[in-house]
Amino acid sequence: MTTLPAAVSFDLDGTLYSTRRAGLRLLLAMPHRLPFLADYQRARRALREQIYPDGAALRRAELALLARRRACDEAQIERQLALVIETELIEVLRRTGPDAVARPLLQGLIERGVPVAVLSDLPVERKLAALGLADLPLRCRLDAGETGALKPHPRSFERVASALGVALGDLVHVGDRHDTDVCGAERCGATAVWLTRRPNRPLTGRTFAVPTLAELAARWGIEV
């Protein structure tokens, strides 16, 4: 008999949809945005191990860092972020769509009584809507930035486990990045599932790797 996890959280970008496909679409549609997005990613990396009282404080730090990098004022950066991250990238996701297995896997877990969350370092709701997944009865949808600390800090994993009603040791987190998803889950005692075709680092504890969501679904006995 297949043993289902007590609760599962899924990373969003690169896990529930292909960032490679989305990136190619973005490159073709908006090549002029790439320098801004590269600076945005550098700023997020610099903030990754920082801890702030709340999401508003983290947002202010992000705006200040980007403004220095881009040599412009914070109000201009805020407008650019709203345009690029909340509008243009959302349209790219609508055209990209989710991984073919994402909906049946999430739905299969929910139908079997497994509480499911989506945990991302970026805003979740509009992305789920663009991917056609917003209607699923997920127990928790969390942008880690709202907690004041990005992954791999334990704060967001703790919030998810609490929302799902399980201890951290009973949470399984699925993600494509080792530095944020795997390390974050391992740091707080959760089980990590590394979504990768080429695991290039040793797997520790209860961590295991799968090449695709389809293989993960098969492992849990869910038809997709």
C-alpha positions as CSV (number, residue, x, y, z in Angstrom):
1,M,0.0,0.0,0.0
2,T,1.3,3.5,-0.9
3,T,1.9,5.8,2.1
4,L,0.7,9.3,1.4
5,P,2.5,12.2,3.2
6,A,0.7,13.9,6.1
7,A,0.9,17.3,4.4
8,V,2.7,18.7,1.4
9,S,3.9,22.2,0.3
10,F,4.9,22.9,-3.2
11,D,7.3,25.6,-4.4
12,L,5.7,27.5,-7.4
13,D,8.3,28.8,-9.8
14,G,10.2,26.0,-11.5
15,T,8.1,23.4,-9.7
16,L,4.5,23.8,-10.8
17,Y,5.5,25.4,-14.1
18,S,8.6,25.4,-16.2
19,T,10.8,28.5,-15.6
20,R,12.7,27.5,-18.7
21,R,9.7,27.7,-21.0
22,A,8.5,30.9,-19.3
23,G,12.0,32.4,-19.6
24,L,12.1,31.7,-23.3
25,R,8.8,33.4,-23.8
26,L,9.9,36.4,-21.8
27,L,13.1,36.6,-23.8
28,L,11.1,36.7,-27.0
29,A,8.4,39.0,-25.8
30,M,10.3,41.4,-23.6
31,P,14.1,41.3,-24.0
32,H,14.4,44.9,-22.7
33,R,13.2,43.6,-19.3
34,L,16.1,41.2,-18.8
35,P,18.5,43.7,-17.2
36,F,15.9,44.8,-14.7
37,L,15.0,41.2,-13.8
38,A,18.6,40.3,-13.4
39,D,19.1,43.1,-10.9
40,Y,15.9,42.0,-9.2
41,Q,17.2,38.5,-8.8
42,R,20.5,39.8,-7.4
43,A,18.7,41.9,-4.9
44,R,16.6,38.9,-3.8
45,R,19.7,36.8,-3.3
46,A,21.3,39.5,-1.2
47,L,18.2,39.6,1.0
48,R,17.8,35.8,1.3
49,E,19.6,35.3,4.6
50,Q,18.3,38.6,6.1
51,I,15.5,38.6,8.7
52,Y,13.0,41.5,9.0
53,P,10.1,42.1,11.4
54,D,7.5,41.6,8.7
55,G,6.8,41.6,5.0
56,A,6.6,45.4,4.8
57,A,10.1,45.9,6.2
58,L,11.5,43.3,3.7
59,R,9.7,45.1,0.9
60,R,11.3,48.4,1.9
61,A,14.7,46.8,2.0
62,E,14.2,45.3,-1.4
63,L,13.1,48.7,-2.9
64,A,16.1,50.5,-1.4
65,L,18.6,47.9,-2.6
66,L,17.1,47.9,-6.1
67,A,17.0,51.7,-6.2
68,R,20.8,51.8,-5.4
69,R,21.5,49.2,-8.0
70,R,19.5,50.9,-10.7
71,A,20.5,54.5,-9.7
72,C,16.9,55.7,-9.4
73,D,14.3,56.5,-6.7
74,E,12.3,53.9,-4.8
75,A,9.0,55.1,-6.2
76,Q,10.2,54.4,-9.7
77,I,11.4,50.9,-8.7
78,E,8.0,50.2,-7.1
79,R,6.2,51.2,-10.4
80,Q,8.5,49.0,-12.4
81,L,8.0,46.0,-10.1
82,A,4.3,46.4,-10.4
83,L,4.5,46.5,-14.2
84,V,7.0,43.7,-14.7
85,I,6.3,41.3,-11.9
86,E,2.6,41.7,-11.4
87,T,1.5,42.4,-15.0
88,E,3.9,41.4,-17.7
89,L,5.2,38.2,-16.1
90,I,1.6,37.2,-15.3
91,E,0.8,37.4,-19.0
92,V,3.8,35.2,-19.8
93,L,2.6,32.6,-17.3
94,R,-0.9,32.6,-18.9
95,R,0.7,31.6,-22.2
96,T,3.2,29.2,-20.6
97,G,0.7,27.2,-18.5
98,P,1.4,24.8,-15.6
99,D,3.2,21.5,-15.7
100,A,0.8,19.0,-17.2
101,V,0.8,17.0,-14.0
102,A,0.5,19.9,-11.6
103,R,-3.3,20.0,-11.4
104,P,-4.0,16.3,-11.2
105,L,-1.3,15.8,-8.6
106,L,-2.5,18.6,-6.4
107,Q,-6.1,17.6,-6.9
108,G,-5.3,13.9,-6.2
109,L,-3.6,14.8,-2.9
110,I,-6.5,17.0,-1.8
111,E,-9.1,14.4,-2.7
112,R,-7.3,11.9,-0.5
113,G,-7.4,14.2,2.4
114,V,-3.8,15.5,2.3
115,P,-3.6,19.2,3.2
116,V,-1.7,21.1,0.5
117,A,0.1,24.4,0.4
118,V,1.9,26.5,-2.2
119,L,5.0,28.3,-0.7
120,S,6.9,30.7,-2.9
121,D,9.4,33.5,-2.5
122,L,7.3,35.6,-4.8
123,P,3.6,36.6,-4.9
124,V,1.4,33.5,-5.2
125,E,-2.2,34.4,-5.9
126,R,-2.0,36.0,-9.3
127,K,0.5,33.4,-10.6
128,L,-1.9,30.6,-9.6
129,A,-4.7,32.3,-11.4
130,A,-2.6,32.8,-14.5
131,L,-1.7,29.1,-14.4
132,G,-5.3,28.1,-14.0
133,L,-4.7,26.6,-10.5
134,A,-6.4,29.2,-8.3
135,D,-9.6,27.3,-8.0
136,L,-8.0,24.4,-6.2
137,P,-8.9,24.2,-2.5
138,L,-5.3,24.7,-1.2
139,R,-5.1,25.0,2.6
140,C,-2.4,27.6,2.4
141,R,-1.0,30.0,-0.2
142,L,2.0,31.8,1.1
143,D,4.5,34.3,-0.3
144,A,7.5,33.8,2.0
145,G,8.3,37.5,1.8
146,E,5.1,38.2,3.8
147,T,6.8,36.7,6.8
148,G,9.8,39.0,6.6
149,A,12.3,36.2,5.6
150,L,12.8,34.5,2.3
151,K,13.5,30.8,1.9
152,P,15.6,28.9,3.2
153,H,14.8,30.7,6.5
154,P,12.5,28.4,8.6
155,R,9.9,31.1,9.2
156,S,7.8,30.4,6.1
157,F,8.0,26.7,6.5
158,E,6.9,27.0,10.1
159,R,3.9,29.2,9.0
160,V,3.0,26.6,6.4
161,A,3.2,23.7,8.8
162,S,1.0,25.5,11.2
163,A,-1.6,26.4,8.5
164,L,-1.7,22.8,7.4
165,G,-2.1,21.6,11.0
166,V,1.0,19.4,11.2
167,A,4.4,19.3,12.9
168,L,7.4,20.4,10.8
169,G,8.6,16.8,10.9
170,D,5.5,15.7,9.1
171,L,5.7,18.2,6.3
172,V,6.9,17.3,2.9
173,H,8.2,20.2,0.8
174,V,8.6,19.8,-3.0
175,G,10.8,22.2,-4.9
176,D,13.3,22.6,-7.7
177,R,16.0,24.6,-5.9
178,H,18.5,23.1,-3.6
179,D,19.6,26.3,-2.0
180,T,16.1,27.5,-1.0
181,D,13.7,24.5,-1.1
182,V,15.9,21.6,-0.1
183,C,18.0,23.5,2.4
184,G,15.0,25.3,3.8
185,A,13.1,22.1,4.4
186,E,16.1,20.3,5.9
187,R,16.9,23.1,8.2
188,C,13.6,22.9,9.9
189,G,13.3,19.1,10.0
190,A,10.8,18.7,7.2
191,T,11.2,16.2,4.4
192,A,12.5,17.7,1.1
193,V,11.6,16.4,-2.4
194,W,14.1,17.8,-4.8
195,L,12.6,18.1,-8.3
196,T,15.6,17.7,-10.5
197,R,16.9,15.5,-13.3
198,R,20.5,15.8,-12.2
199,P,21.0,15.9,-8.4
200,N,24.5,17.3,-8.2
201,R,24.7,17.3,-4.4
202,P,24.4,14.6,-1.8
203,L,21.0,13.9,-0.4
204,T,20.8,13.9,3.3
205,G,18.2,12.9,5.9
206,R,14.9,12.1,4.4
207,T,15.5,14.1,1.3
208,F,14.9,12.3,-2.0
209,A,15.0,13.5,-5.7
210,V,12.6,12.9,-8.5
211,P,13.0,14.0,-12.1
212,T,9.4,15.0,-12.7
213,L,6.1,15.6,-10.9
214,A,4.7,12.6,-12.8
215,E,7.3,10.3,-11.0
216,L,6.4,11.9,-7.7
217,A,2.7,11.2,-8.4
218,A,3.5,7.6,-9.2
219,R,5.5,7.3,-6.0
220,W,2.4,8.4,-4.0
221,G,0.0,6.3,-6.1
222,I,-1.9,9.2,-7.7
223,E,-3.1,8.8,-11.2
224,V,-2.2,11.7,-13.5
